[in-house]
Amino acid sequence: MIRLQRLSGGYDKDRPIVQDISLQVEKGTFFALLGPNGSGKSTLFKLMTGVLKASAGDIELNGAPLQSYSSVERARLIAVLAQEEQVAFDFTVEEIVMLGRYPHQKGLLKTASRQDIEAVEEAMRTTNVLHYRFRSFRELSGGEKQRVLLAKALAQEPTLLLLDEPTNHLDVRHTYEMLDLLREKQRRDSLTVVAILHDLNVAALYADQVALLREGKIVEQGDVSVLRDGASIGRVYGVRAIAQYHPLIPKPQWFMTPKPDDREPKRAPFRESFRLEQNERLIHIAFDHPLRTISNGVNGEGLQWIRHFCNFHVDKHYSCKDPLADIRHWMEELDIPFEQAVGMMTAVHLKHMAVVEDEAGPYQVMAVVTAGAGNAVDISSDLAPEPFIIPGTINTMVFADAHLTDGALVNAALTVTEAKVKALHDMNVRDPRSQSMATGTSTDSLLIAATQLGEPTPYAGSGTVIGKLLGRAVYRATRMALEKTRR
Ligand SMILES: Nc1ncnc2c1ncn2[C@@H]1O[C@H](COP(=O)(O)OP(=O)(O)OP(=O)(O)O)[C@@H](O)[C@H]1O
């Protein structure tokens, strides 16, 4: 629908600001133009609307050269929401929005038709500005003005909407409301949206296509997955950042990393950096700093940064109706912040806990295990799973003074699971239903937590020093814990 071919131009004929830009935005697409300050985004917009004349290259709008349209025709097709829109007179909100209808109005007097009035009402309703329609535009806050200007652009009923930082001045709620609204218009009315955005995360969530500009040239272009490339984004913006996928939708999101703070107090050695308490009700390991953690705990599941590691004892007949609410309630009673805690449950007596500490090379590890084999299961047997749930009968907590990447955390989970299975095998633990060797119990829990100090290691399998250390600690702790409960 709009096509730029080898386009160059700027403010001075001899010094083009944007150079050799080729891109195509299809009808009904949300296209985000990204790039650092001064990279030429607004200049490109001015070339796209004909405010600036290109020094080289072509722009086609709906298959015809942009110059072949009259200015009124262009204004009917393209609406622009500029960065700082100056309003010369003291207009009301409704009057401002009505200005959007100007290209559609006929005759010298330009009186508003019924269609104009309906378009203005609809635009004010969708942007949620109806309630201040009679207020002076000048009196509005920055965010309110922005919504009114969007209403004006929508009232224009364009096929192409160019937005220069549309979410400027908007708070979080209004930012996402505006973007949801634009996406709805884009999908429902096949509106084509080209937006200059500074927030890479917003762009990744809403744009179908993106182009990344640096010093007037496109350095990346494509669907939003180009934003997944940490190295190139870091280079373009000159920042330390990593991209990860959003946990709920397959869109990349950015995490900026501040410069390391040299004045941060030195951390205590591993063994002095935590407190382990155990009583009838709870095993609580509290670190003085958060650890990178992967777990399937009832509370704090997934990948997190965690300081408090809890294993609560529950009665054999505990009803598991809402274990998360229960665990948070118990944590609250004990003043343990659940946002920084992993919580597991077990029906095993906590005095039967086994703790194994070990070290090799630069690494230190500690495995804390509670284990009962009442509902041991052979995962390979043909029997259907039993729906009856008894809270976690082998709960394994492993702490490592090591720097494990996310992949290494998963690798560590694999390694210590192998160690647990071997312990069950060597202890001749059987599935009571199939009588075959058990591979675990039906409600096991696991957590791996790493201090993230030292050199990062991407592997923690049985072929690595850290993997072997973790595996052996878990093997010994699982055996000790099973022996204690058996006795
Ligand atoms: N009216 C102007 N006359 C001359 N040079 C200009 C003018 N407006 C912008 N420039 C220059 O053009 C270059 C690109 O500016 P532009 O406004 O297009 O960047 P941008 O990517 O939109 O930046 P920002 O993210 O800061 O809004 C800058 O070096 C700027 O100084």
The ligand as an ORCA input file, in Angstrom:
! r2SCAN-3c Opt
* xyz 0 1
  N      14.189     21.077     10.672
  C      15.392     20.539     10.607
  N      16.410     21.154      9.961
  C      17.641     20.614      9.885
  N      17.963     19.425     10.440
  C      17.014     18.772     11.102
  C      15.676     19.289     11.225
  N      14.936     18.409     11.950
  C      15.781     17.388     12.258
  N      17.008     17.607     11.755
  C      18.170     16.709     11.876
  O      17.894     15.474     11.234
  C      18.460     14.391     11.971
  C      17.363     13.353     12.182
  O      16.356     13.941     12.986
  P      14.946     13.257     13.170
  O      14.078     14.222     13.913
  O      14.456     12.752     11.874
  O      15.358     12.029     14.088
  P      14.417     11.025     14.911
  O      14.937      9.664     14.625
  O      12.999     11.294     14.646
  O      14.848     11.454     16.375
  P      14.042     11.422     17.790
  O      13.962      9.986     18.194
  O      14.980     12.172     18.678
  O      12.731     12.092     17.609
  C      19.037     14.982     13.231
  O      20.425     15.080     13.070
  C      18.408     16.360     13.338
  O      19.290     17.267     13.916
*
